[in-house]
Amino acid sequence: LAARLDTSTPVVDLLREGSVLARCDFSGLRPRGMQRLCPDDLAGMRDLLCLLLVDARRLLARGGSEEEVVATIVAAADRLAICYRMVAHLGGDDAMLSALVAHDAFRRTHAIVEGAFEAGAFGETHRATLFAAADRIARKDPFGYINSVVAGRQMLVTLAGKQIVTEARAKELRERVRIADGEQILHVLAVHDTMIRASHRVPPDTTPSLDPLDRMDGIISRPALDAVRSYVPRVGPQIARGAIDFYCGREIPTIGRVAARRQRARSDLRDGLRRLKPPAPAASTPPAASTRDPGPSPAQPTPAERTGSR
């Protein structure tokens, strides 16, 4: 692993270059049409975040001469700063799993950062670098939960539009879309993703590519996802007609714990930034007034001089 990480410098350079951009648009990497549960590029982004975090841990633990240690500590802070900036970019994406990946990456990155400060590896120069990177994460919608719910509801509107319904039914669907939460949207995505996967047959003489969901350990619950996939054949006809409320009356499996994670988003970011923020410069203290009698000013005559001049 160490040998592979030692040769990862070109990858890190590219990630650093991309992370400092003002904005990243991932839509060009994704096929048009129905949003996927886990876009391939998102799985790749998580792999790269994991690479940076592992490399940062390795660099923080590396010994050597004083000069070598200083250089590796700077390199570790650089990797972690890239992670913070990548989190900021993922927070601008509209995929529901992007929000979960961004939030998870922030927590993992900050755990390493805090450990480095507690161990005395990082100083104030590193703090300023890391704070500047983390400060790019949006305060109003950290990690993009709100943005992904808005996009998910729009997806439901598109699906519902496939149905030929009465005005009463249309009103009911609009209300369901209006109150749809992140977990319900994730559930609909999982159902449609299962159908899309089933429609793509892999020739028997080829090796199937690695499922991107296999790289989402700690992000989604595989047992919950398997439970959703098990009943997709039973609700297939409804889904094909554009139904978005096929889960009504059923307790849906919790795939991503979206509600609980979203509730912690702002406090996690706020706490992280507060610990990273460089201390305010100490206010300069005015010099204390002297208690000694300064005597008359040289520019002013003494009483004796004033008397003698008369």
C-alpha positions, 0 to 999 in steps of 0.5 A: 500500500505504501508503495502505491501511495508513493506513486499517487502524487500525479493523482493528488496533483490533479485532485488539488488542481480540480478542488481549487476550482470555484465550481464543479459540474458533474452532470456531464459525466452522467447519462441523461434520463432517470437519476441513478441511485449511485452515479459511477463518478460518485463512487470514483470520488469516494474512492479518491477521498479514501485514498487521500485520507489513507495517505494523510494518515500514512504521512502523519505517522511517518518518521525521519529527520526533522526536515523530512517530518516537516515536509510530510506534515505539510503534505498531510495537511495538503491532502486533508485540505483537498478533502475539505474542498472536494466535500464543498464541491460534492455539496453542490451536486444534486444526487442524494448519495452525494450529500451522504458521501460529502457528510461522511468524508467531512467527518472522517477528514475532521477526525484525522485533523483533530487527532493531528492537532491533539498529537501536536503534529499540526500548528497554526500555519496548518490550521490556517490552511485547513480552515481556508479549505473547510470554510468553502463549505456552504453554511446554509446547506452543508453537504447538499441535503436540501439541494438533493431533496429539491432535485429528488422532488423534481424527479418525482414530478417527472415520474408522476407526469407519466400517469394519466390521472384525474385532477383529484389524483394529480392533486394527491400526487402533488401533495405527496411530492411536496412532503417527500423526504430524503429517505423516500426519494432514496427509496424511489431511486433504489427501486428504479435503479434496480429496474435499470440494472435488470434491463442491462444484461451482461454477456456470460463471457465477460466479467461484470464491472464492480458495482459502485454501490459496493464502494458505499460501505458505511454510507448505505445499508446493504440489507435495506437495499437488498430488501427493496430489491426483493419486492421490486418485481411485485411493484413493477407494473405500478412503477412502469406507469410512473407511480411514485407512491407505491410504498404507501402503507409499507414501512420502507427500509431505511437505506441511508438514514438521511433524516438523522444525518441531515439533522446533524449537518449544520452542527457538524460543520459549525463544530468543525469550523469552530475548532479549526478557526485560527485564534483572533490576534491578541489586542495590543495593550496600551502602555501604562501611564507613568506614576512618576512626576514628569516635572515641568515641560522644557517648553514652559518656564518654571515659577522662579523663571516667571518671577525673575523675569518681572 
